[in-house]
Amino acid sequence: MTARNVLRNIKLSAAAAACAGACQLASAATIGLMAPLSGPIAIVGQDQVDGFMLAVEQLGGKLGGQPANILKEDDQLKPEIGGQIVRKFIDKDRVDAIVGLSFSNVMMASLPRIAESGTVAIATNAGPSPVAGAGCKANVFSMAWQNDGAAEAMGKYTQDKGIKKVYLMAPNYQAGKDMLTGFKRYFKGEIVEEVYTQVNQPDYSAELAQLQAAKPDAVFVFYPGGMGVNFVKQMAQAGLMTKIPLYSVFTVDGTTLPALRDAAVGSVSGAMWDAALDTPENKKFVADFEAKYKRTPSEYAATAYDAANVLNIALGKAKPGDSKAFAVAVKAAGNEVKSVRGPFAFNNNNLPIQNYYAFESVKGSNGITSKLLATPLPKHVDAYHAQCALK
């Protein structure tokens, strides 16, 4: 063998060795998972992470047959932090998809860079009205809900129950406004008062005094995570739970019930999912989640679990290097996934078509559980999709 051939073989071997690492990395599916993992709302983010990772584990650590590389980041429920994380995911980590996207305020702050990049993004806890309507994007999906949806179900349920006067409360940000808008869309009685409080406000004594003085037939609230724990506990301590029926969304759920316990009994919640849903997919999901994490999952875990399974289907059909083709594959996967919530599909605006249920918190032999009362809005389509130019 000549010296030239020896040198050529050494170069080829070095190239092959370099490719071995690089090619293996290229064949992996890299997912950026962003959620609030600190502060009073951390349980909402942790449930999303745990639901997503449970699905990945069940899929053998792979998505679409490729090893899954999951990068987790804490946005701290701060739009500026979320924006930095999204830029890092896209520009430095070059992720194939972003999942989570936190709360609506964080998602909206991150949206311009996501839309510009074409990177597929799947929200598991947000569906702000601008994204559902004229601001829809072909690469932006919500596996969760359009924000108004669960509140619309509660508006429909209270209307059907013949309730005449309702007092409304929510935190002062995009999702809070969307929730109360949704409730008013279906409730045709009198709105006694519409109160917006600070995000992460810990004390509601002044607001509860105003609520009691107003003497409504019922109160409807949206207070997720720690906010919900504080609000419901303080309402119970004030003796109002037996005087003013409580209807809510994302307030009494799997993340808050362990802390609320008896304080939640009798409250009615609107949701697209609950551990009480009696389907084979949901029974398995709940059992597996409880076995692994030693707690009951919430709707945030359910949406993230479904998101992982949608990505698994999509990555089996299209490689994310072509962002447009990958977005088309994600949308098609929404029609194929066996969702734990029952019926599911992506609408033209990439937000869900799904059932919205009414659940009551009841005390049973195994503690506080949920009882399915009704399905006020079956296979519900959001109010904004006609404003979206996507097909």
N, C-alpha and C positions, 0 to 999 in steps of 0.2 A: 504494500500500500504506500503510495507516495505521500510526501509531507503535506501536499495540498489536500489530498483526500482525507488524511487524518484531521487536519484543521477543519475541513468541511463537516466531518462527522461530529467533532467536538461542538461546533456551532449548532448543528441540528439537535444534538442531545441537550444543549443548554436551552434552546428554544422550546424543546418538548417539555423540559422540566419546568420552565417558566409558564408554559401553557397549562401544565397539569394543575397548578394552583389557580391561575386566572380562569381557565375554562370551567373548572369546577365551580368557581364563584359565579361565573356568568350563567351557569345552568341552575343556580339556586333562585328561588322566588324571595325577593327582599321586600318586606312589608314594614312600613312605618306606622306604629300604633301610638296614637297620641290621646291622652285622657287626663282629667284632673286627678292626681294621685296623692295630693296633700291638702290639708285644710278641712273644713267642715263638710265638704262635698266629696271627699276622697272615696267613699264607699261606692259612689256612682261610677267613678272611673275604674276602681278596682274590679267591680263586677264586669265591666266591659272587657278588661284585660283577661280576667279569669274565664269568661265565656268564650272568648276568641281562642285562648290557649287550650282550652278543653277540646274544642273542635280540631285544632291542629294536632293535638296528641292522639285523638281518635283516628286521624288520617295518617298516622305513622310518622308524624313530624314533617309531613310533606303537604304541598298544595299543588294540585295539578300534576302530581307525580314527581315534582321537583322538591328538593330539600327546602324547607321554609326557614328563612332568616328573619326573625321578628325583632325590630328595633323599638324599644318602648321609651316613651318620653312623658314627663309630667308638665302639662301646660299651666298648672296652678290656677286654673280658671281666670287667666289674665290674657286678654287679646294680644298684647304685645309679645308675651312669651310664646303664645301659640303661633304667632306669625314667624317668630325666629325659628321655632322648631320645624315648621313647614318648609321654610327656605332651606334649612339644613337637610331635611329629608330629600328635597328635590335636587339641590345644587351640589351637596357634598356626598350624601349617601346614595343618591341616584336610585331611590326606591322604585319598585314596580307599581306600588299602590300605597295610598295612605288610608288608614282606617281609624275611626274614632271621631276626631275633629272636635271633641269636647262639646261645650254648650253653644247655643246659637250665636252669642256675642263673639266667641272665639272663632267659630267657623266663619262668620261673616268677615272678620278681619283677615283671615287666611285665604279667602276666596279668590282675590285678584291674582295672586301668585299661582294658585292651583289651576285656575282657568287658563292663564298664560302658558303654563308649562305643558298642559294636556295630560298631566299625570292623573290616573284614575284615583278618585277619592270616594270613600264610602263612609258616610256619617252613621254612627250607631247610637246617637243621642241628640239629634237635632234635625229639624226640617223647617227652617225659617221661611216665611211666606215669600220673601223676594226670590229665593232659590226655586220655589215651587212655581212661580209665575214668570214674569218677563225676564228675570235674571237667571233662568235655568241654564245649565251647561251640560253639554253632551258627556263630559267626563266626570261629572259630579252626581253622586247618588246618595239617597238616604235609605238605609236598611231599617230605619226606625219608624218614622211617622212624619207627616206634615204636622207642624206644631199644633194647629187648630184641632186636629182629628179627635183625640180623646176628649177634649173639652166640648166639641160638638156633640159627642155621644152623651155627655152629661147634660148638656142643654136639652137634647132630645128626650133623655130619660126623665128629667125633672118636669119638662113640658107634658110628657105623657102621664106623669103622676098627678098632674093638676096643681102643682105648686104655683102660687101667685106672685110672691115677692121674694127676691133673692139678693143677697149682699155678696159682692165680688171682691176678691183679694188676690194679689200676685206680686212678685218682685218686679222692680222697674227695669226691665230689659226686654229685648226683642221677643223672647219666648213667652214672657209674662203677658205682654200685649197680645201676642198671637192667641194664647190660651183664652183670655177673656173675650177676644173677638170671636173665637170659635164658639164659645158658650152662648154668646148673644145671637149668633146666627140661627140657632135652633130654639132658644128659649124666647117665648113671646110675651111673658109676663112683665112685671115691673122690676127694674133694676134699682134697688134702694140706694146703693152707693157702689162706686168702683174705686177701690183703694190700691195704690201702688206703693210698696215698701222698698227699702234698700236691699240690694243683693247681699245675702249672708247676714241679714239683720238677726241678732240673737233674742231680742226682747220685743214681745208684741202686746205688752200690757195696755199701752195707750190705745192701740187699734182694737183690742178686744173689748175695752170699755165702750168705745164708739159703736162696735158691732152690737153689743148688748143693748145699748140705748136706742139703736135703730129698730129693734124688734122685727127682723125679717122672718119669713117663713122658713128660710134655709140660707146657708152660706156655701158658696162655691169658691175653692181656693186652688192655687197651684204653688206648692212649696216643696221642691225636691230636696232629697238628702237631709242634711242636718237642719236646714230651715224647716222642713216638715216636722221633724222630731220636736223641735222647740215650739212650733206653732200648736200642734195637736196636744202636746203635754200641757202647755199653758192654757189652752182652751178647756181641757179636762179639769185642770186645777181650779179654774174659775167657775166650774160647775155649768159650763155652757153646752157640753156635749149632749146632755139630756134635755136641754131647752131649745137648742137651735140645731136641726139636722145638718150634718157635715157631708158635703159632696166635694170630691176633689179629683185631681189627676196628678200623678207622679209625686204624691205626698204620703199616702199610706200604701207601701209596697214592700217588696222583699228586702230593700235596703233599710227601711225604717221600722218595720214591724218588730224586729228583735228588741229595739229600744222602746217602742211605744207600748207593746203588750196590751193590757186591758184598756188603755186610754183610747185605742183605735176602734174598740168594739162599737158596732152600729153605724160606723161611717161607710159611705158608698163611694167607690172609685171607678173611674172610667179608664180603660186600658185596652191595648191591642193584644195583650198576653197576660197570663197569670199562671202560677204553678198549678192552679186548680183545673186548668183546661184538660179535658179528658180525650187526648189523642195519643196514638202509639208513639209518635215522634216526641211529643212533649213529656210523656211519662218517662221515656228513656233519658231524655236530656236532664230532667229534674233529678232522677235517681243518680245519674252519673255525676252531676254537679255536686249533689249533697254528699256523695261518697268521697269525692276528691277534696272538696273545700269545707266540709262539715257545716254548711249553712244552706238555706234555701235560696235559689237564684232569684234575681229580679228581672224586670223587662229589659234592663240594660245588658245583662248577661245573655238574655235570649236573642237580642238583636245582634250582638257581637258574634254569638255562636252561629247564627244564620249567615252573617257576613263572611265568616271563614268558609262556610260551605258554598256560598256563591262564588267566592274567589277560587275555590278548588275546582268547581265546574268550569269557570271561565278560563283558568290557566291550563286546563286540559284541552282547550280548543284553540286558543290564540296566545301567541307569545307577546308579552308586554312591551317589547321593543317597538312595536307598531301601536302607538297609543290609541289611535282611532279604532283599529280593529279590536284591540283589547277592550275598549269601552263598549263596543257592540257586543262582544262576547259576554261581558258582565251583565248587560241588559237582558240578553237572551237567557242567561243563567238564572235570572230572577223568576222566569217562567218554569224552570225545571226544579229548583230547589224544593225539598220537602221541609217546609218551614215548621218550626215548633209552635207557631201561632195559629195554624190553620191556613185558610186560603191566602195566597200571596202572589203578587206580580208587580213589576215596575210599570208605572203609567208612562205616558209620553214624556212627562217632565222628570222621569227617573226617581219619583217618589212612590211609596207603596200604595197599592190597592189591597185593602185588607179589612177584616172584621174589627169592629170596636165593641167591647163588652162592658157590662156593668157588674161589679163585684161588691159584695158586702163583707166586711170584716166581722167574723163570728167567733165565739169562744167554744172550742170543742175539747174532746178528751186529750188531744195532743197539743193544746195551746190555742193560740189565735191563728185561724186559717181564713181562707177566702171562699165565699159561696157565690157561684155564678147566678146572677139574677135575670139577665136579659142580654140580647145582642141588639142594642138600639140602632146600630148602623152596620149592616152586613155588606161586605165587599165595597167598602166606602171609597169614593173618589174625592180627592180634595177640591177645595173651592177655587184654586188658582191655576189648575193645569191648562185651562183654555187660553191663558195668557202666554203660555210657553210655546215657542216656535218649533220645538222639537217634535218629531213624529214617533 
